[in-house]
Structures are given as C-alpha cells and as structure tokens.
C-alpha cells in the first residue's frame, strides 16, 4: 500500500524494526519486524501502534527487545506523541501512547540515550516553531516526558538528532533565523 513517513532502526545484526504510515489502512501508524538472513529480508506481521493518521515518524532502539517511536498524532490535535514497542521474536506489542508536547509538533527526531531514556527533538508549533528538545524516561512500557527546552529560538525545520555520549547529543537542522542555513549544535543531556 502507499507507505510514507518511514523510519527504521536496528534491533540486532539480523533484525530491524520499521515504522510507517500505512496509506492502505487509514494512514494508521504501523510497525513491522524485518528479519535478515544474508541478503534476504523477511517481513513479519504488521501491527498498528496508533489508530490515527500520523506523520513525522521517528523510531529508535532502546534494547534488543524494545524501541520507542515518536510522531505527530493528527488524530489528537497534531500533538507530539511517543509509544513503546516491545519485541519478542517477530511479534510487536505496543504500549499506551503518551503526549510529550501538547501543541502542533513537527520535524520529529528521537535518539537513544540508554535503555531507559531517549531524547526527542522537534519543532514546537505552540512556541513560534522554535527548535525544542525533551527527555523521555522509560520504565517498562511507561513513558514520562521531561520539561521541554528550546535549543534554537528561531523557526527550525528538518531536524535530525543523534547521541554523542551519555552526556551529549548533536542536533542538525535548517535554521530559519539564519537564511535557512544548515546548522548544528550540541545539546547537554542535563536537560
């Protein structure tokens, strides 16, 4: 079916997890295991983790059996939302989604800090479309969001973030406050 807003993450050397918007099923948020043997890929049974039209999908691995997916939930006022995905073999079980930003949330990117913590960066439409970051704490299938922090007080788009160390991440983005130049900066993880 028409498949958009695709994001994939590694679970092991022989398994990956892909998340996407399934245009063949009401544009619901969907996840699927991909098993790899040599150059052969076998897909598992897709599961719906969000029964609404979702966009700006980003997924990252927490451990070999767990991942966290972040997205804009257009079925809930376009709020920034996160959901745990537990993996057992080729079976995926989704947790209860939580809102980490109660505003129009765009250009979402999430990175793993540890098996119990992730960092999500995004554009906060409720705050002048500034670049914003938020810690997500994970306990089992429960997510608790920290206080959002602005990392760029200008219109920010096309965000991508990755972890450098347990104390630092780097975020790259288009800086609407500086001629739309490609820009990068480090983020202290003492948020």
Buried (B, 14 or more C-beta within 10 A) or exposed (E): EEEEBEBEBBBEEEBBBBBBBBBEEEBBBBBBBBBBEEEEEEEBEBBBBBEBBBBBBBBBBBBEBBBBBBBBBBBBEBBBBBBBBBBEEBEBBBBEBBBBBEBBBBBBBBBBBEEBBBBBBBBBBBBEBBBBBBBBBBEEBEBEBBEBBBBBEBBBBBBBBBBEEEEEBBBBBBBBBEEEEEBEEEBEBEB
